[in-house]
Amino acid sequence: MFFSYEAQREYADAMFSEYNYRNESQAAFDAFCAANPIRSDQPEIDRHVAAGKFCVVLEVPRYCPHTDAIAGMETVLAHVVDTREKAAAIVEYRYDNVDDDAAVYVMPRKVRPAEPYVPAGDDADVPF
């Protein structure tokens, strides 16, 4: 709390000129991001996938409590199971009503075989 306008102005000038913030919300967001790194369980997920396991992974946004801005996406390992069917059942049963801004998926992802490209017509139809 400032007791005078001059003291408030001195504080604002010092803070905004030194760190180049345009307002206090930017300073609060930057301080939050610096003090709270984004969580990522990706190395653990990679280790389980390499061992032949299936992982249920959540990607959820992390919000700054001061500004309500998204500070990044966290990758969280939720479950590790032996088969893709078990993982799919967990996703369907437990994460059916997950928020729109979150993602739930099974690792490793299914790989669809690529179909060969077949052109629709011959090159005589091209106008140039």
Buried (B, 14 or more C-beta within 10 A) or exposed (E): EEEEEEEEEEEBEEEBEEEEBEEEBBBBBBBBBEEEEEEBBEEEBEBBBEEEBBBBBBBBBBBBEEBEBEBBBBBBBBBBBEEEEBBBEBBEEEBEEEEEEBBBEBBBEEEEEEEEEEEEEEEEEEEE
